[in-house]
Amino acid sequence: MKSCIDDGGFERRKFDWLRRAQTRIADALRMRGILLPLPNDLAKELLIRNALPPRNIDLFPSLRDDRIVIVLYVHYRPHYLKLVISGLSKVHGINETLLIISHDGFYEDMNSIVESIRFCQVKQIFAPWSPHLFPDEFPGESPQDCKNDDNAEKLGCTGNPDQYGNHRSVRIVSLKHHWWWMMNTIWDGLTEMKGFNGHIMFIEEDHYVLPNAYRNIQILVNLKEKKCPYCIAVNAAPLDVTSRGEGSRKLYAEKVGNVGYTFNRTVWERIHAQAKQFCLFDDYNWDITMWSRVYPTFGSALYTLRGPRSSAIHFGRCGLHEGYNQSGPSGCRDSNIEFGFVERADMVPNINHRWRVHKYSIKGYSSGFEGWGGWGDKRDRHLCLCFSSMYEKPLSL
């Protein structure tokens, strides 16, 4: 009698099927004119990993219909990630939803931390065209690339300078690439998100989420349409990341912040409609690009709604650029990061639907603002447009 115990053949066949499927996807993209760089072996491996189902489905077989999906955007600061995961494990309602963790490259210690999660469904995705996966060629740095303020014509090197005469820096451009790839992949590419029209909350690896954050976000999402029709999002924390909030009995509408910003597919579609504005603007910061080029196209509806007390804390002091090097974690460490004690007000929802909304004026960038640079190379712009077109018709420079 044939044993019911599988010898690994099924898993191997599934892996082989995924490998062939991802190769067909990459070939199909190129046939459609989406000329992404040819994936190397590691990139192919990550494409396969991205197609795997979430972990912990056996522990949490169903998700709530009113779930707020949580996306954690990470680079390479494992000591930060451990702290953030610890905070998320204590969030009330986290077991009702899906946690997606988007990595800018592949690092085994980061992967191991995520694989230890047992408190919710969790899915990892890895940017397969991250510059950190291509150490000797674009989108990484090739030996022929111009550096700093090199003159390409005189030196015969490769690249286009930004408006200030400086050539691309891999560490800098990777931030905008990762964010944009992640957004396109999560909203339009993942099987798990097909047909999902709810809200997604985005946090980063130096955002400590308090126990009441998820419930507060759910309340704000429900209040947004009635209380703040000019709001496109809700936030878990103030725009000023050093502030814990006003501590008053009011709701606040202000410029969209970076900590726990939460919006739905309708807003994403409006953002994606401005893909060229996003990809061609000479600024390596995704958030400044959004504030100065994308959000202004929304007219007056560009505010976010938040409570008077922060539900997430930005604790990072070491810059993201310092958190990465080729051989391993940098020596950059923050001191005095202690979140063992959580105040009672942060343990339970603390937003009242009766509170009125105080609207802060939004200070935008001047009409002549052309960005801080770092995003002048045509290759980076083309790659960004390719990310925009992975699930849409091709865009050109």
N, C-alpha and C positions, 0 to 999 in steps of 0.2 A: 504494500500500500504506500502511495506517495505521501511523504511527510507534509503536514500543514505548515511546518516552519519554513519560512522563506530563507534561502541562503544568501540573500542580498541581490539576487538576480533582478527582482522587481525594481529595486532602487536604482540599479545600474541602468536598466532599460528606461526608467523614467528620466534619469540624468541624461542619457544619450538622446532621448526625445527632446528634452529641453534644449540641449546643445544644438540640435538640428533646427529647432524652431527659432532660436535666437539668431542663428546664421541666416535663416530665410528672412527674418525681420530686418537684419542689417542690409542684406542684399536688396530687399524690397524698398527700403529707404533710399538707397542709392539709385535705384531704377526710377524712383519718383523725383529725383533731382535733389534729394536731401544728402548733400555730400559731406557727411560726417567723416572724420578721420577713420581709417580702417582700424577696427579694434585689435589690440594686441591680445596675447593669451590671457592676461589678467582681466582685461576689459571684457572678454568673452565670458570668463568665469563669473564676473559680476552681473552680466546680463542674465545669466542662468539663475544666479541667486535672487535677482530681482523678481523673477517669475515664480519663486516658491511661495506657497501659501503662508499666512501668518502662523507664528508659533502659539501654543497654548489654546488652540481651538478645543482640545479635549477638556480643558479646565473651564473654558468659557465658550460654550458651543453657540451662543446666540448673542447678538448685540441689540441694544435698545434702539427703537425707531427714532427717538429724539436725541440720539447721541451727538455729542460734539467730538469729532475726530481730533486727536492731538498729534501734531507733527513736531518732532524734536530734530533740529538741524544742527549737526555736529561736525567738528573738524578733527583735531587730534589733541585733546586735552583730557586724558583718561581720569586724572584726579578730579577734574570738574564733573565729568560724566557720572562718576560714582555718586557724587553728592546730589546731582540732579535726579538720578534714578531713585536714590533714597527718599527724596522729597516726593516724587511721583507715587511711590509705593504707599504713601500715607494720604493721598488725595481721595476724598470721598466721591465715589461714583466712577473711579478710574476703571473698575471691573466691568462697567457697562459699555465700554467703547473700545476702539482700536487705537493703539499707539503706533505711529509710523516713525522710524528713526532713519534719517537721511544722512549718509556719510559722504564726505568729500574724499573718496579714495578708500582703500582697505587697510585696516590696521588690526592685527589679531587681538591685541589686548582690548581695544574698543569693542570688537566683535564679541569677545568673551564676556565682557560686562553686560552687554545687551542679552546674550543668550542665557544669562542667569535670572532674567526677569520671569516671575511667576504670578504677577498680580493682575494681568490683563492679557488680551490678545496683543501681540506685538509683531510688527513686520519691519524688517530692515531693507532699505534700498541703498545702493551704492552707485555714486556717479561714475559711469564707465568711461566717460571722456574727461575725467578730472586731469588737470595738468600733472598731478602727482603720480599718475599712472604711466606717464610718458616722459621719463627723465631725460631722454636724449633727442626728442623730436616734439613738434607741435602736437597737442596743445601745451606740452611742457616746453623746456628750453633746449633748443638745438645749438650745436657749436657754431652754426652760421648766423645766429640771431644777433642783431644789433643790441647794444647795451647802453643804458643810461642815455646820454645825449650824443651817441655816435652819429656820424654823418654817413648815411647808407650809400650815397653816390660815391663818396670818396673811398670808403672802406670796402664797398661791395658786399656789405652784410645784408641780412634779411630783416624786413620789418618796416612799419610805418610809425613815426613818432606821434605823440599826442599833440594837442594844441600848444603845449609848453616846450616842445622839442624833446621830450623824454620817451624812450621806448618801453615796451611792455615789461612788467615784472610778474613772473609766474605766481608768486604768492599773492599779489594784489588782485590780478584778474581772476584767480580761482574763486574768489568770494562771489562775484557777480555771476560767473558761470554756474556755480553750484546752485545758487538760489533760483536762478531761472530754469535750469534743468529740473530741479526738484519740483517747482511749481507746475510746469508742463506735465511732468510725469505723474504727479499725484492727482491732479485734477482730471487729466485726460488719458493717462496711460495705464493705470493700475486696474486690474480686474476687480479688486476689492472696492474700488470707488465708482465703478460703473453704475449709473443711476442714482448716485448719492447727491442729493440736492441740499443737504444740511450745511452746517457751518464747520469750519476747520480752525482750530487754534494752533498758532505757531509759536514755538519757544526755541531757545538756543541753549547750548551746553553750559552757559553761565547764568541761567535763569532758574532760581530755586522757586519751585511752585509750592504754595502753601496749601494746607488741607482743604480749604474752602474754595479754591480757585475754580474747579470744574462746576460746582453748583452755582457760584456767582456768575460765571460765564453763561450758563444756561438761563439764569434769570435775566441777565442783560440782553441776551439774544431775543427773549420773549418781549422785553420792554422796548427794544430798539424801534420797531415799526411805529408804535403808538407814541412813544415819548420823544423820539428823535428821528423823524422821517428824513432828515438831511444827513444822517449817519450811514456810512457804508460798512462800518465794522464796529466791534466792541473790543475793549482792551482789558487785560488783567492788571495793568499798572499804568501810572502816569507817563506822559511823554518824557518828562524829566526823570531819568532812571535813578537819580540820587534821592528822589522824593518817595516817601511812603504814603503820600496823599494828604488831603486837607483835614481829614478826620471829622468832617461836618455831616449834616443830614441832607445831602444833596447828591444828585448825579452830575457828572461833568461830560461835556462834549468838547473835544479838542482835536488837534492834529493827530493822525494815526501814529501811535508809538510802536516801538520794536518789541516790547515784552508782552507776550500773550495776545497779539493781534489776531482777531477772529473774524472771518467773513465767509460768505457762501458762494456758490457757483455763479450766480448772476454777476456778482462783483468780479470774480475771476474772468468771466467772459469779457467784461468791459476792460479789464487789465490786458488780457491777451489781444484784444483788438488794437492795442497800442504797442504791439510787439516791435514795430520798427522804431518808434520813439524810444523804447527801452534799449534796444540793441545798438542803436547808432549814436546815442548820446555819450559824449566823451567824459564819462565819470565812472570810476571803478566801483563806486558804492551803489549797491542795488537800492538802498533806501533813499538816498539823495536823488537817484534817477527817478524813482517812483514819485517823490514829493515834487520834483521840479518839472517833470515831463509827463507823467502818466496821470496822477491824481488831478491836476488842473483841468484835464479834459472832461472831468466829471461835473464841471460847473460848481454849483454851491453844495452839492451832495458829496462832501469829502471829509466829513468829521467821523470820529469814533466816540463811542459812549463807554464810560467807565464809572466805577464806584468811587467813593471818597477815601477808600483805604485800599492800598495795594494788595493783590492776592498773589503776587509773584515778585521776587526780589532779584535784581541784577547784582551779582556779587563779583563779577570778573574785574580784575585790575590788569592782568597781563593781556596785552593785545593779541588778537587772533594770529597775527603774523608771527608773533614770538612763540606761539604754541606748537609750531611745526618745524621739524628739521628732518633731513633725509635719513638720519641714522637712528632716530628715536625721539622720545619726548625731550623738550628743551628743559633747561634748568629753571625756567620761569615758574614761580610758585606764588600764590597769594598767601597772605598770613591772616590769622584771626578769622578764618571762615568757620563760624560756629552756629549751627542752626538746630542744636539739640532742644532748645526751648522755643516753643511756639505759643504766642499769646492766645488767650481764650477767644478773643475776637476773630482770630484767624482760623479757628477750628470749625466754625459753622458759617453758613451763608449770612452775610451782613449787609445786604442790599434790600431796601424797602421800595416796593412799587409805588408808594405814595409820594416819594420824594420828587421834587421838581428838578428840572435840568438847568444847570448853569452853563452857558455857552461861552467858551473862551474864543477870542479872536485868533485867527490863524495867520501867522506871519510867514509868508511864502518867500521864494527866491525872486529877485528882481527879474524883470522881463529880459534883461541882457545877460543873465547868468548862463554860462555855457559849460559849467561843470568844472570839477577839480582835476580832470585829466586821468591819465592812466589807462585809457580805453580808446586809443587811436589806431591800433593795429587792425587792419582790415581782416586779418585772420580771426581775431577775437570777435569782431562784429559778425562775420560770416558764421562762425560756430554758434553764436547766440541765436542768429536767425534760423539755423538748422534746428536748434532746440525748440524754437517757436513752431516749427513745421513738422515735428515728428509725428503729430496726429492731425495735421492740417495741410493745406496746400502749401507748396514751397514759397518762401519769400526771398527776395534778392536784395542786394545792397542798392 
